[in-house]
Amino acid sequence: MNILYVDTTTSDIVVALIRKNDVVDVSQKAMGVKHSETLCNKVDELLKTANIAFDDIDAYACAIGPGSFTGIRIGISTVKGYATARPKPYIAVNCLEAIAHSANCKGNGCAVIDAGNGYYYYNVTSGTAPAVMPYDSDCVLNCAKADGATDYFDGAVKLIRDKFNKGEFDVNLTPLYIRKSQAEINLKK
């Protein structure tokens, strides 16, 4: 099992190779907005560190959101580009589900990610539709929170391994947008 995992939904950049018994991780916290400049170089670094080639990859895993609109598009389009050159199955990773499965983000089954502008992306349990809630909403007070993708990395790895082992692959990588982008909101003003 060699799964290339990419997450560019937050200011962190996650690039990792998930194997059956270990993970080779070249992720970096707080990249800011340099994902498009850095992602392919990080993938090259990962392949060299793990001493494998693209032909050795069995599947591509990618975080589909929620998170930064531009970050989601960068990750998905890069993984789709790799899959065009070297076709392998996809595993889509819902970031809220990864948070709920993460040991680093303790909560009561619900998960939140900062959506900016005073709101969180919110999900009560796996399988329910995510929503947007204000920071001061009572329903998000006891939820597991993640400041960046590296905070829920272990939960994402668990989900990816589980999906791979069950053969639960996605036909496509479709962004998980919960609200309109800031550009769409500003357009209506």
ChimeraX attribute file (.defattr): number of C-alpha atoms within 10 A of each C-alpha:
attribute: neighborCount
match mode: 1-to-1
recipient: residues
	/A:1	15
	/A:2	18
	/A:3	25
	/A:4	24
	/A:5	26
	/A:6	26
	/A:7	30
	/A:8	31
	/A:9	27
	/A:10	29
	/A:11	22
	/A:12	23
	/A:13	28
	/A:14	27
	/A:15	25
	/A:16	25
	/A:17	25
	/A:18	23
	/A:19	16
	/A:20	10
	/A:21	6
	/A:22	8
	/A:23	15
	/A:24	15
	/A:25	18
	/A:26	16
	/A:27	20
	/A:28	14
	/A:29	14
	/A:30	14
	/A:31	14
	/A:32	10
	/A:33	16
	/A:34	14
	/A:35	22
	/A:36	15
	/A:37	9
	/A:38	12
	/A:39	21
	/A:40	15
	/A:41	11
	/A:42	21
	/A:43	21
	/A:44	14
	/A:45	15
	/A:46	21
	/A:47	20
	/A:48	11
	/A:49	13
	/A:50	15
	/A:51	9
	/A:52	13
	/A:53	11
	/A:54	16
	/A:55	9
	/A:56	13
	/A:57	20
	/A:58	17
	/A:59	21
	/A:60	24
	/A:61	31
	/A:62	29
	/A:63	28
	/A:64	26
	/A:65	28
	/A:66	27
	/A:67	28
	/A:68	19
	/A:69	20
	/A:70	15
	/A:71	25
	/A:72	23
	/A:73	18
	/A:74	19
	/A:75	28
	/A:76	25
	/A:77	14
	/A:78	16
	/A:79	20
	/A:80	19
	/A:81	12
	/A:82	15
	/A:83	16
	/A:84	10
	/A:85	9
	/A:86	15
	/A:87	16
	/A:88	17
	/A:89	19
	/A:90	24
	/A:91	27
	/A:92	25
	/A:93	25
	/A:94	19
	/A:95	28
	/A:96	29
	/A:97	23
	/A:98	26
	/A:99	30
	/A:100	28
	/A:101	24
	/A:102	22
	/A:103	15
	/A:104	17
	/A:105	21
	/A:106	17
	/A:107	18
	/A:108	12
	/A:109	16
	/A:110	22
	/A:111	29
	/A:112	32
	/A:113	25
	/A:114	22
	/A:115	20
	/A:116	12
	/A:117	9
	/A:118	11
	/A:119	17
	/A:120	22
	/A:121	25
	/A:122	27
	/A:123	26
	/A:124	20
	/A:125	15
	/A:126	16
	/A:127	8
	/A:128	10
	/A:129	10
	/A:130	20
	/A:131	16
	/A:132	17
	/A:133	19
	/A:134	17
	/A:135	18
	/A:136	11
	/A:137	10
	/A:138	10
	/A:139	14
	/A:140	20
	/A:141	13
	/A:142	14
	/A:143	22
	/A:144	25
	/A:145	24
	/A:146	23
	/A:147	15
	/A:148	20
	/A:149	27
	/A:150	21
	/A:151	19
	/A:152	24
	/A:153	23
	/A:154	19
	/A:155	21
	/A:156	28
	/A:157	23
	/A:158	14
	/A:159	20
	/A:160	25
	/A:161	18
	/A:162	12
	/A:163	17
	/A:164	18
	/A:165	12
	/A:166	9
	/A:167	11
	/A:168	14
	/A:169	18
	/A:170	14
	/A:171	10
	/A:172	12
	/A:173	19
	/A:174	14
	/A:175	18
	/A:176	18
	/A:177	17
	/A:178	16
	/A:179	15
	/A:180	10
	/A:181	13
	/A:182	10
	/A:183	8
	/A:184	10
	/A:185	10
	/A:186	9
	/A:187	8
	/A:188	6
	/A:189	5
